[in-house]
Amino acid sequence: MLFSDFADDGPMWTGSGPRESRHVIRFSEAFAAPPAVMVGISMWDTDGKTNLRADLTAERITEYGFDLVFRTWSDTRIARIRADWTAIGPLSDEDVWDLY
């Protein structure tokens, strides 16, 4: 769950204009290089009286993790949202040697 702002009158539920919710995701094991990261909304609860506006993205991707960022704007009211992600890339391997 990225946030549940309707429970405590948070900015995604009561605010207006540009808003952002940022969460640091750490991989359980480091990749050998920054992986490709795909993100998607798996659940959202919104106010049906306003337009739905959403931007979900992965930013600052490194071998160790990334920032999962949700943005909305204008009069959109988001009560809560859940996002899923998948990271694909090379893992370190003890059989791979760097000779030079």
C-alpha positions in Angstrom: 0.0 0.0 0.0 1.6 3.3 -1.1 -0.8 5.4 1.0 -4.2 5.4 2.6 -5.0 9.1 2.9 -8.8 9.0 3.5 -8.2 7.5 7.0 -6.3 10.6 8.2 -7.3 13.3 5.8 -4.0 13.1 4.0 -3.0 15.3 1.0 -4.0 12.8 -1.7 -7.6 12.8 -0.3 -8.1 16.4 0.8 -5.5 18.3 -1.2 -5.6 19.8 -4.7 -3.0 20.8 -7.2 0.2 18.8 -7.8 0.8 16.1 -5.1 3.4 13.4 -4.8 3.9 10.2 -2.7 7.5 8.8 -2.9 8.6 5.4 -1.4 12.1 4.0 -1.3 12.2 0.4 -2.5 15.3 -1.7 -1.6 15.9 -5.0 -3.4 16.5 -8.1 -1.2 19.6 -8.8 -3.3 21.7 -6.3 -5.3 21.7 -6.6 -9.0 25.0 -6.6 -11.0 23.8 -3.5 -12.9 20.7 -1.3 -12.6 17.7 -3.5 -13.7 14.7 -2.7 -15.8 11.8 -1.8 -13.4 8.2 -2.1 -14.4 5.5 -0.7 -12.1 1.7 -0.9 -12.1 -1.3 0.0 -10.1 -2.8 -3.1 -8.5 -5.6 -1.3 -6.5 -6.9 2.2 -6.2 -9.8 3.7 -4.4 -10.9 7.1 -5.7 -13.6 9.8 -5.4 -16.0 9.2 -8.2 -16.9 12.9 -8.3 -13.6 14.1 -9.7 -11.5 13.2 -12.7 -8.9 10.4 -12.3 -5.3 11.6 -12.9 -2.4 9.4 -12.1 1.3 9.0 -12.9 3.1 6.0 -11.4 6.8 5.7 -12.1 10.1 4.2 -11.0 12.9 6.8 -10.5 16.5 6.8 -9.4 17.0 3.1 -10.3 20.2 1.6 -9.0 21.5 -1.9 -8.4 20.2 -1.6 -4.8 16.7 -0.2 -5.3 14.6 2.6 -6.7 12.0 5.2 -5.7 8.4 4.3 -6.4 6.6 7.6 -7.1 2.9 8.3 -7.5 1.7 11.7 -8.6 -1.7 13.3 -9.1 -2.9 16.9 -9.8 -5.8 19.3 -10.0 -8.9 18.2 -8.1 -8.3 14.4 -8.2 -9.0 12.7 -4.9 -7.2 9.4 -4.2 -8.3 7.6 -1.0 -5.7 4.8 -1.2 -3.5 3.0 -3.8 -1.5 -0.1 -4.0 1.3 -0.6 -6.6 3.2 -3.7 -7.7 6.7 -3.8 -9.3 9.0 -6.2 -11.1 12.7 -5.7 -11.5 14.6 -7.7 -14.2 18.3 -7.7 -14.7 21.6 -9.5 -14.1 22.5 -10.7 -10.6 26.0 -11.1 -9.3 27.5 -14.6 -9.9 30.5 -15.9 -8.1 31.5 -17.8 -11.4 31.8 -14.5 -13.3 35.3 -13.0 -12.9 36.6 -9.6 -13.8 40.2 -10.2 -14.9 41.0 -6.6 -15.7 
